[in-house]
Amino acid sequence: MMSPIILGLPKGSLQEATFAMMRKAGFTIVCGSRSYLPSCDDQDLKCRLLRPQEIPRYVELGLLDAGITGYDWIYENNADVVEVCELCYSKSTSRPVRWVIAVPNDSPIKSIQDLNGKRISTEAVGLTRRFLEANGIKAEIEFSWGATEVKAPELVDAIVDLTETGSSLRANNLRILETILTSTTRLISNKAAWQDSGKRAKMEQLAMLMSGALEAESRVLLKMNVPASRLAEIVEVLPSLHAPTVNALNANGWHAVESVVEEVKVREIVPALREAGATGIIELPLNKIIF
C-alpha cells in the first residue's frame, strides 16, 4: 500500500487561489487561520502549508514528496526537482508574474548598466545576483524582509520585486527598468518520490485534474435547440474544442447542439446564434476540461 504523498501548499498570496483551484479539481482542502496542517478529503494526500520560497528546497531534500510553488523559487533555490506540470494561475489572474528591476520615477538610473555600484533590495537575492553577473554589473544586493517597494529611494537605489499587474509599483511611484524573470506556478516532485510508481501515478493524476480545472476557468458550455434547416449555418458559427455535439431531438426537424467555447467570445456568439435560428440557448460553467 502506498504511503500518503506529503504535499507542500503555498502559504500567502497564492493560498486562496490554490485552494480554489484544488477544489475545482476535486480536492477539498480545509485549514484553520492559525494552522499549517490543512486537511484534505483524499487520504492519499497529506498537506503542509509553507511559504512558496521554502517548498522547492524541502521537496529536493525529500522532506516533502511534492509541492506547488513558483518557477521563480525553483530558480532562486537552484532546486534539483522534477517539474511535473505548469499551472498557469497566480494571485489575481491567470497571467505569469514577473520579477522586475524598478527605480523611483525621478531616479537618474535609466538602464541596468547605471546600477553599477548601487544598492539593490530584494527577496530574491540569488536570482538578482545571477542576473547582474550575467550582465557584468557589480552592485550591493541586500535581502528584503518585505515591504520592498517603500525602500527606494531613501534606503536603496533600486529594488527587484515581484509584480503581477504593476499596480503596486505604480502606487509607490516606481517605474520598471527591466524584467529579470517571468514565472508561473509549477507542481514539482522529489526525484525519489517520482521513481515510486504509486506516488508518480497519484501526482500525474493530480496534475491532470488541476490542469483540467484551470483549462475550464476560461470556457463555458453552450447548449441550444436548432431547427434542421439551420443546422449547417449554426455549426459554422459555433466554435468548439473539436466539433460541436449534435443530437436529434424527439421532435421532428430539431436538433440539440452543444459546444465548449471561450467565455470571452460568448457575448459575440450568442447574438449570432440567435440570429441564425438557435433557441433555448443555455450557458453553463465548467469545473474541468481534460484533454
N, C-alpha and C positions, 0 to 999 in steps of 0.2 A: 504494500500500500504506500502511495506517495505521501511524503510529509508535506504539510502546507507550504505554499510559497510565501516567503516573507517579502512583502511589497512595500516599498517606501513611497508615500504620497507627499506631494509638496505642500508645506505649510506656508501661509502668507497670501500673496496676491493671486496665486494660481489655485488656491484651495477650493473655493466655491465652484469655480469653473470646472475643476477636475471632478468634484463630487457630482455635479450636474451631468457631466459627460458620462461618468460611470453609471449613473442612474439610468440614463437613456440606453446604455449598453446592456443593462440588465442586472447591475450590481448595486445594491443599496448600501451605502456607507453612512454610518451614524457616529458622530463624535461630539462629546461634550465640549463646552467652551474652554475648559482647562485641561482636557485630556490629550495625550499624544498617542493613544492606543485606540484608534477607531475600530468599530465592529463592522463586519461585513457579513451579509447573508449567504455568502459562499464559503463553505467550510474548508475549501482548498486555498483560501487566501487569508493571511494574517497581515493586517495593515499596520504601518508605523507612520506617524506624521512627523516629518522632518523638514528642515529648510532645504530647498532645492539645491543650494550651494553644496550641501554635505552629501546628498544622495549618491552622486557618481563615485565618490571615494569609498563609501560604505558598500556599494554594490561591487566595486573592484575587489575589496578586501573579503567579500563573501559574508559580511555581516547582514546584508540584505541579498535575497535572491534576485530581486528585480526592483525597478523604481521608475517613477515618472519625474522627469527633470528636463531642463532646457539643454539644447546643444551647447549653449554658451558655457554652462557649468561643467559639461564633459570636457570641453576645450580648456577651460580655466584650470581644471584639476589634472589635465592630461591623462584622463582615466582610461584604463585598458579594459573596456567593457564591450559587450555585444549590443549594437543598436538594433532592436527588434523591429521597430517601426517609427515613422514620423507621425506625429499627431498635431495637425495644424490648428491649434487654438491657443489663445492667450487670455489675459485677464478680461479684456473688454471686447476683443474682436477675434476673427479667425486669421488675421494677418500676422506675419512674422514680426518679432520685436528686433530692435537694433541697439547695439552698443555704439555710442557716438562720442566723439570729442566735441565739447561745447565750451564756448567762452562768452563772457559778457558782450552784449551788443556793441558797447563802445570800446571794446578791447582793441589795441593796436595789432593783435595777433590776427593775421589774415590767412595763413597757411600752416600746415603741420610743421614745416621747417622752422617757423617762428617759435616753436615750442622748445628749441634748444636752450638749456639752462633754466627752464621754467619749472614751476612746481605744479603737479597734477594730482588731484584727489579722485579716488575710485574704489569701489568694492571689488573690482576685477583686476587685481594687481598683475597677475600672470599674463592675462590677455593683453593688457595695456603694454606691459614690458616687451612682449614679443612683437607687437605692432611697431613700437618705437624702434626697437633694434633692427627690424626688417627695413625700416626707412632711414636708418643711420642717424637717429635723433637721440641725444642724451638729455634726459630730464629727470627731475626728482619725482618719484611716484610714492605717494603716501596712501595707506589704506584708510578708507572712509567707513565709519560705523553706521552711516545713514545720513539722511538729510543732505546728500551730496550737493544738490542744486544751490543751496544757500551759501556755500563756501567760497564761491567766486563772486567778486574779485578780492574780498577782504582777506581771505586766508590762503587762497591758491590762485594761480593764473588761469587754470583750465580744469575741467572735470571730464571724466569718462563715465557715462551713465547710460542706463537702460531706458529706452523710450519705445512706446507703442504708437502713440499718436502725435507726440511732440508738444502736447498742451502744457505739461508741467514745465518743460524748458522755457516755453514762451512766457508762461506766467512768472517765471523767475528772471526774465529779461536776459535770456541766454540764446545764442544762435549756434547752430550746428556747423562745425568746421569740416568734419569728415566722419563717415561711417566706418567703424572698425570691423564689426562682425554682425551678420544677420543670423538670427537664431529662431528655431521652432522647438516645440516640445517633443520629447522622444520617450518611448518606452525602452528601457535598457535592461540587460540581464548580466548577471555574473557569468563568467565563462564556464565555470564548473557546473553551475546550475543549468546552463544551456545544453550541456552534454548529457544531462539526465533526461531520458526520453519522456518521462511522465511530466516533469516540470516544463520541458520545452513545449510539449503539446498544449499544456494549460496556458502558457504565455502566448503561444501562437493563437489560441482561441480568444484570449483576452485582447490581443492586438486586432484580430478580425472584428470583434464586436465593438470595440472602441472606435476603430476606423469607420465602421458602418454607421455608428451613431453620429460621428462628425460629418460624414457624407450626407446624412439625412437633414442636417440643420438648414441647408440652403435650398432644399427641394420640397415639393408637396405633391400629393396625388390628386389629379383631376379626374372626375368621373362625370359622365353625361349620357343622355339618350340622344340618338341620332337617327333621322329617317334614312332609309336605304338609298333614297335618291340623292342624298347629300353626303353619303359616307366618304367617297373618294375625296371630295373637296375638304371635308373636315380633317381627315387623316393627313392631308397635305399641309394644313395649318398647324397641326398639333406636333410639337417636338416630343421626343421621348428618349429614354436611355438606349433602346434598340429599335423597337417599333411599338406603336400603341396596341393594347389588347382590345380585340373586337369580339363580342359575343352577340348572337342573335337573341332578341327578346321574344317572349311568348306572343306578343302582339305582332302580327304580320307587318312586314315592312319597316321594322325598327331594330336598331342595334344598341347595345351598351358598349361604350368606348371608355377606356381609362388609360392614363399615361402619367408617368412621373416627369415633372418639369421643374425648372429652376423657379423659385418663388418670385424672384425679381421680374420674371417675364409674364407672370400671371395677369398683371394689370393690362398688358397688351394683348395677350392671347384670348382671354375670356370675351371681350367685346367682339373679336374676330370670329370666335366660335359661335357666339350668339347670332351674329350677322349671317353666318354660314348655315344656320338652321339647328344648331345644338340646343337642347332644352334640359331642364333638371340638372344644371351644372353644379357639381359639389366639389369643394376644395377641402382636402384632408391633410393634417400634419402627419409627418412620418417620424418614427423612432430610429430606424436603422435601414440602411441600404447596403447590402452585401454584394460586392462584385465577384 
